[in-house]
Amino acid sequence: MCKLIGSLFLVAGTTGISLCCCAQMRRRMIVLGRLQRLFELIYSQVSYCKEPLPEICKAVSRQTDGNFRHMLMEMYETWQGHPGTPFPQIWKECSGRYGERWGLRREEQAFLESFGARFGYADCEFQERSMEEVINDLSKYIEMYGKKKNERERMIMSFGIMGGLLSVIILV
């Protein structure tokens, strides 16, 4: 009886770990989708309002929720407190802190941090082209990640369940 209960707990544990890994992948996919939406909002502000990026951050923060709102307001307040600091540096520092909190991978976090530098200081047309490029790159990454995510979720669940069953067979 104890072996049966222990076996059930072992299989349930490995399955639970697999489910947690899959849930983390889904959360990251949601964050990437929201990040794309954030960049689209910034793009619309750049192309229509023609304001400087710190002011755009303040305006977009009103249209977003949760962590993105806090990140954008922190960027704006940092820029207000230190007006001589280049905005790409402020963007990199703030987005780096928040990217870690959201559970982004290194390449995703590097993409987020590099946005400020990619935005540029040139005219509005250059900024709009840079934003289009950023949004296109991110949408391609999200599409690629979505395809891989489904395959990885199936693989993780299979390995979790099979690993638990194999462990039960070996131990019993």
N, C-alpha and C positions, 0 to 999 in steps of 0.2 A: 504494500500500500504506500509506503514511504517512497519507494522508487517511482511509482506512478505519479505521485504528487510532485516529486522533484523533477521528473521528466517534463511534466506539464509546465512547471515554473520556468524551466530552462528554455523550452520552446517559446513560451509566452515572452520571456525576457528578450530573446534574440529577435522575435517578431516586433516587440515594442521598440527596440533600438532601430530596427529598419524603418518603422513608421515615423520615428522622430527624425531620422535622416531625410525621409521623403518630405515631411512637413517643413523642414528647414529649406529644402530646395524650392518648395512652393512659396514660402515667405520671401525668399530672395527674388523669385520671379515677380511677385507682387511689387516689391520695392523697385525693381528695374522698370516695371510698367509705370509706376508713379514718377520715377525719375524722368522717363521719356515725356510724360505729361508736363512735368516741371519745365523741361527744356522747351517744349512747345509753347508754354505760357510765356517764357522769357523771350522766345522768338517773336511771338505776336506783339509783345511790348516793344521790342527793338524795332520791328518793321513798321508799327503804327504810331507809337508814341514818341520815338526818337529821343529817349531820355538816356542819361548815363546809367551804367550797370548798377551802381549802388541804389539809385532811385528805383530802378526796375525791380531789384530784390525786394525793396519795401512794398512796392505795388503788388508783386506776385505773391508775397507772403500772405496777403489778405485773401488770395484766391486758393491757397493750398491749406492743407490740414496737418496736424501733428508735427512730426519731426522736421519736415521740410519748412514749415512755418518758422520753427525755432531757429533752424540753420540760417534761413534768409534774413531774419531779423537780427540774429547775432552778427552776420556779415555787415548789415547796414549800420548797426550800432558801433561795431569795431571801426568801420570806415569813418563814421561821424566823430569818434573819439580820437582817431589817428588819421587826419585828412591827408598827410603826406605819404602814407603807406600805399604802395601800388596795390590796386584791387586784385590782380591775379594772385598776389601773395596772401591776401586776406582770404580769398576764395579757397586757395589750396589748404591753408591751415584749418579753416572751419569745416570744409567738406571732408578733410581727413579725419577729424574727430568724429563727425557724424557717420561717415562711411563705416567705421569700425563698429559703431553701435547698431547699425542696420544689418550687420552680418554679411557685408559684401566681400567678395574674394579680392585678392590683390589686384588683378587686372581690371576689375570693375571699379575698385576704389581709385586706382591710378587714372582711369578714364574720367571719373568724377572730379578728381583733383586737377586734372589737366584742362578742364573746361575753361577756367579763368584765363589760362595762357593761350588757349586756342581762340578765344573770343577776339582778342586783338584790340588795338587802339585806333585802327584806321577808320575810314569813312563808313557810313551806314551800309553801303552796298557790300563792302568786305565783311562787315559784321553779320549781315544777313546770310551771305554765302557760308561763312564759318558756322553759323548756327544750323543751317540746312545740312551741312556736312556732319556736324555732331549728331543731329537727330537721325540722319540716315545711318551713320555708323552704329548708333545705339539700337535702332530698330533691326538692323541686320544681326547684331549680337543677340538681341532678345529672341529673334526668330531661330537662330542657330541654337541658342541655349534651350529654348522650348522643345526643339526636336530631341536634343540630347537628354533633356530632363526626363522625358517620357521613357526613353530607353533605360536610363539609369535607375529610375524608380522601379521598373520591372526587375532589373538585375539586382538591386539592393534587396527588394522584398524576397526574391528567389533565394539569394544567398543567405538572408537572415533566417528564413524558414528552414531551408536545407541544412544550414550550419547548425541550427538548433537540433534538428532531427539526427544529424550525423553525430553530434555530441552525445545525444541520448543513447544512440546505438553503441558508441564507443564506451561510454561509462556504464551502461547496463550490461 
